[in-house]
Amino acid sequence: MTDPGLPPNKALVLTGFAVNKPVQVLDIDDAAQGFPKAIARRLIRERQVQVRTSPDLLSFDWQQDAPPAKLLQQLGQTFGSRYIVSGEIRNAGTKIDSNLFGLTQKRTRAIELDVRIYDARSGQLLVQQEFSTTVSGNVSIGREHVFDGAAFNSTLYGKTISDMLDQVANLVNATVLAQH
């Protein structure tokens, strides 16, 4: 997952994403690992940063407290990375509104991510950004669809997630490239 032509100061590791309410993502295949892996694939395609992934989470609680600088430094050293990207799936809930005395239903589903980018050397938080959107209609995906695969992206909700992952990858690229 690395490009030997890229400088080591442009290397990053994506950790697993914490899931605030696991019951909300039961229809999504391996969301905690799928989100960072999909972001990694987008970054690798751009060939501007070295990318590594870790299955470990920086936090197991939904509040995502700031990790200690020592932990960030150790993770950076372990993966040979200057930057650490972590995230949290805050909300993936579905709201069902009944109309006409319950004869019809309107389904709306949210996707809310909190993404953080740290400097592993200093332990400082460089960027924290929330991404949020909702989609209406058929909002289920199905665990039989590989995360970010063709069938996943053919669903309305999967396409919405994919578009959001593009935005996250752009943020990560821009943040890392802006550092000295």
N, C-alpha and C positions, 0 to 999 in steps of 0.2 A: 504493500500500500504506500510505499514511499518512492519518490523520484530522486535518484542520487544526484541529479543536477541542481536540486534546490538546496539553498543554505539551511543549516540546522536551526537558525533563529526563526525560520518560517515553518517549524514543525509543531503540530498540535495533536492532542489526543482527545477523542470524544468519549465520554463516559456514558454508561447506561443512564437512561432517563428515569427519574422517580415518577411513580404513578400515584396521584392523589387518591383516586377512587378506582381501584382495580376492577370493580364490578362494571364500570362504565366502558371498559375496553375489552370485554369478554369476546366480542365479535371481531376483534382485530388480532391478527396473528403476531404474537410476541412484540407488543407495542414498546415495552421498555428498551429492548435492543433494536427494534426495527427503526425507530426514529433516528438514533445516532448513526446506524449503518447506512440509512438512506441519505443522510446529510453527508456522510463520508464519501459515498459514491458521487455525489454532486461535486464535492470539492476536488476529488481525484480527477474528474473530467476536466476541470478548469486548469489543473496542473500548475497552480501558483503557490500551493502550500504542501508540505509533507503531512500525510494523514495517518493516524493510528487510532485504533479503537480499543476500549477496555470494557469488559462486561460489568465491572464494578460500578457502584453508585457512589457519589460523594455524600449522599444523605439518604437515609431510609425514611425520614419523616417528611411529611408533605410541606413543611415550612421551609425546607431547604436553607437552613441556617448557613451562614458563611463558614466554609471549612477552615481549619487552622492553616496558617501559612506553611507550617512544617509538612502537613499532609500534601499540600499542593506541590511543594518542592520535591518530596519523595516520589510522588506520582510523575512529575516531570522528569526526574532522573531515571526512574524505572522505564519509562517509555521514550526517553531521549527527546522530550518535547518541551518547547518553550511555553506553549499555551495549553490550557485545559478548557474544554467546552463541556458544560453540564447542562442538564435541563430537567424540567418537570412538566408532566402532562397534568395540568391543573383541573381541567374539566373536559369531558367528552360525553356529557350527558344528553339525553334525549328528552324533549318536552312534547307531550301529546295533548293537543287541544281538540276537544270534541265539538262538533257543530251540528246543527239541526237535531237537537235532542239526542245526540250520541250516534246518529246514523252515519256521519262522516268524521274522519279524523285528519288533522293536519299535524305532521311530525316535523319537528325542528331539532337539529342537533348542533351542539357547540363543539368547537375544538379550541382550547386555550393552552398555549405553551408559554413557559417562562424559560428563557435561555440566558445562561451566564457564561462569560468568557473571562478567564483568569490568566494572569501572568504567573507562570509556575516559579519563576526565579524570585520575584518579590512577594508573591502571595496576594497581590492586589487584584481586586475585581476591576476589570477594564470596561466591561459592558454588561448590563442586564437589560433585557428587552422582553416585553410580553407580545405575543402574537395571538390574535383572537379573531374568530369569525364564526358565523352560523350558516347552516344550509337547511333548506326545507325540501321535503319530498321523501323519497326512499333513502333513508339515512343509515341503513345497516350495510355492513361489508361482508362478513362471513369469514370465519377462521380458515376456511379452505383456500382462501386467496392469500398468496405470499405477500407479505408487507411490501408495498411499493412496486409490486409486479404489475403486469399488463391487466390482469383481471381485477386486481385491487384498484388500479387507476381508472378502470372502466366504470366503477361505481361513482355516484355523485359525491359521496362523502370521501371516498378514496382520492378522487381528483382534487377535492378541496384540501385534503391533507398534503398531497403532492405539491400543490401550489404554495402552501405555507412552508414546506420544506425547502423549496427554491428560495424563498425569502430569507429563511434562516441561513442557508448556505451563503447567500450574498452578504449577509451581515457578518458572518464569520470571516469570509474572505476579505472584506473591506477592513475589518478590525485588525486582523493579523497583518495585512499589507500596510496599514497606516502606522504600525509600530516601528521603532528604529532598532 
